[in-house]
Amino acid sequence: MKTLTVMLGVGALYTALPVQAQTFSISTGAEFTTGDYGGGADTDVFYAPIALGLDSGEWSIRASIPYLELSGPGVFLGEDLPLVRDVAAPVRMANEEISGFGDLSLRITKTTRLDAEGKWELDLTGRVKLPTADNMDGLGTGETDYAASADLIRNVGAWSWFAGGGYRVNGDPEGRDLNDIAFGSLGAVRYTQAGSSWGVAYDYSQAASDGVDDAHELSTWLSFGLTSDVRLQLYGLTGLSDGGPDYGGGARMVLTL
């Protein structure tokens, strides 16, 4: 997936909203992706994250954990880069299915306005993934991972353009050697007077294991309000390389309190 952080990558929905008072949010969603990720057999992933968020001024904090259903030999690496890789000898047979909760992901972001008009913004984010999943079944690696990233946002009228990059340090599970990886994204969001938005993004991440292609993905999404406090996002994605999924899609609902 590594869709943007809207797609709690996914890889991200970047919103050009003014800094607000403290708010609390609850979100959930569902996503399906499939692909062989450079391996010999497809892995199907059903991914349903539950997330809690707190926004206060320039700071935001997120905690999320997914429910997962995997079918195939791949291993799930985590929420911020939810991609499946054949990192070593498969932990499951190609037709074997497994389900359960994944790793807990914690994220903190500081948003800085770079000019008085708010046309330029910089997001600095730190992430940690805690090994709460069952690594024996491939729902996680059983190790703690760390990541840091920076995203530059340019707001022009009804458009927001963004580009960013980061680096992730992967813990090495027993018997496997995972690479630390660089990742990045760029894209645009268009806002309407009715309060909806749509966007498109390109995501890139290096392969976490040797012998697998880097992942290149293209995603698009639509976000709109169901009520003043509830928003729904629909999205789809496609892989542009063997290291990413063949295709996928999903939905996410956010309640702001």
N, C-alpha and C positions, 0 to 999 in steps of 0.2 A: 504494500500500500504506500508507504511513505508519502501519502498525500499530505497536503499542508495541514497545519495544526487544526483547521476546522475539521478535517478528517483526521481527527486526532491521530498523522502522519500524523495521508494522506497525505501530509503532508500534508493545512492552516487556512483559516479564513482571516484575512486581514481587514479590520474595520476601521474606517476613518471617523471614529466617534470622539467627541471631546472627553477630557478627563472627568470622571464622575465621582460622586461620593461612593462610599463602600457599598458593594453589592455582593450577594451570594448567588451562586448558580448550581443547578443540578442538571446533568445531561446524560442521555443514554442513546444508543443507536444500534444498528445492525449492518454488517457488511459481509459480502461474499466475494472472494477472489479465488482464482484458479490459475495454475501454471506449473511447469516443471522446473522453473528457476535454474536452468542449466543442467538439471539432472536427467535421469532416464525415465522418470515417471511423474505424472502430475500429482500435486498436492492441493486439495481443496481446503479452503479456510473459511469458516464462519466465525466472525469476530463481533462481539457485542460488548462494548465498553460501558462502564458506569463511572462517571466522573463528578467530583465536587470541586467548585472553584470559588475563590474569594478575590475580589478586585477592590483595591483601596488606593486611590490616587494613581501614582505611577507604577504601583506594584501589583502583580497578580500571582496567585498561587493555585496550582492545580494538583489534584490527586486522582488517579484513575486506576481501575483494574478491569480487565476484560474477562468475559466468559468465552471460551474457545471450543470449537469443534474442528478437529483436523482429520482429514482422510488422505493418507499417502505418507511417503517416507520423510517429509521435511521436518525442520525444527523451527519453532517460532522464536524470534529474537527479542521482541519487546514492543511496547506501545509506541515509542517515538519513531521507530523504524520497523513497523510490523510486516516484515518480509520473511518468507520461508526460504531456507537454504539447505542444500544437501551438504552439511558441514563435515561429514565423515561417513562412516558406515551407517546406513539408515537405522534409526531407532525403532522403526515400524516397517512392516511390509507395505507394498504399494497399495493394497486394498484394505489395510487395517484402519479402523476409526477409533478416535479417542476424544474425550471431552473433559472439561474442567476449567477452573479459574487460572488465569495467567499471572504474570508478574505485576507487582504494584509499582506504578510509576509516579514520581513526584517531580514537579516542575515549578520553577519560580522565574518570573520575567519582570524586567524593569523597562518601562517605555519612557523614552526621553524625546521631548519635542526639540527639534534642532533650530526652529525659528519661531517668531512670535505668532505667525499666522497658522502654524500647524501644518504647513505644506510638506515638511520633512520630519520623519519620525525614525527613531532607532530603537529596536527591541533587542535587549541582551537577555539570553535565557540559559539557565543551568538546569540540567536534568539528572536524576538518578533513578535507576531501575533496580528494585529490590527483588531477590529471588524467592518469591512466594509460590511459584508454579511448580508442578511436578516435572522435574527435568528428565526423569527416567522415561516418561512418555513423550518427550519432545514438546511439552507445553512451555518450556523455558530452558535456559541453559544451566540453571542452578547457581549462577554467579551474579555479582553486582556489577552493573555497567554505569558509566558516567558519560555525559555529553554536555557540550557548550556550543552555543550558536549565536549569530548576530544577523538581524534582518533589517534592511533599510527600506523604508516605505516613503513613496512620493505621492501626495494627494493633489490631484489636479481636477478641479470641478467635481464631476460625478464619478471620477475614476480614481482608483488607488493602484499604483504600480509597485511591485515589491521584488526584491532580490535578497538572497541570504545564503549563508553557508555555515557549516559547523564541523565539529570533530567529535567522534564517539570512541571511548576506550572500552573495549569489550573484555570482560573477564573470561578466562580460559577454563572451560569445564574439563574434568578429568578425561584424558584420552583424546581431547580435541584441541586444536590450535586455531583460535579465531583471530582474524586481523582487526586491528583498530582501523576505523574508516572515516573518511571525509564525506560530507554530503552537502547538497545545496538545492536551491529552488529559485524559480523566478516566474512571474505571472502578473495578472491584472484582475481587478475586481471593478464591476460597474454597478453603481447604486442608482435606484430609481426614487422618484418623489413619493411613491406609495410605500416605501420602506423595505422593498425587496432588493436583492442583489444577485448577480451572477458573475462567475469568474472562470478563468482557465489558468492552469499552472503546469510547469514542467519541473519534474523532480529527478535528482540524480543521487546515487549513493554508490560508493565503492563496495566491492564484494567483501563479505566477512570471511570467506574461505577461499583458499587457492583453487584454481581450476574452474571457477565460476565467473561468468561475465559480470561487469558492473551493471547496476540497475538504472534504466532510463524509463520514466513513466510520464504520461500525459493525462491530466485529469480536468474535469469540468464540473461545476456545481451550480445549484440554484438555492437561494435562501430567502425565506419569506416568513412573515409573522402570522401565527394563527390567532393570537390575542396580543395584548400589549406586553405580556410577560412571557409568552411562549413563542419560540421560533422553530421552524422545521427546515432542515437542509437535505437536499437530494443530490447525489453525485454519482459520477461514473468515472472509470479510469481504464487505461489500456497500457500495456507494456510495450516499450520500443526496443527492447533487447531481451536476450534469453535469460538475463539475470533478474528480470522482473516478472510480474504476473502476466498472463495472456490478456486477462480482462477482469473487471470487477465493478461493483457498485454497491450503494447502500444509502442509508438515511440516518439522520441524527436529529434529536429533539432537545432543545435547551430551555429550561425554566429559570428565569431570573427573579430573585426575591429582593 
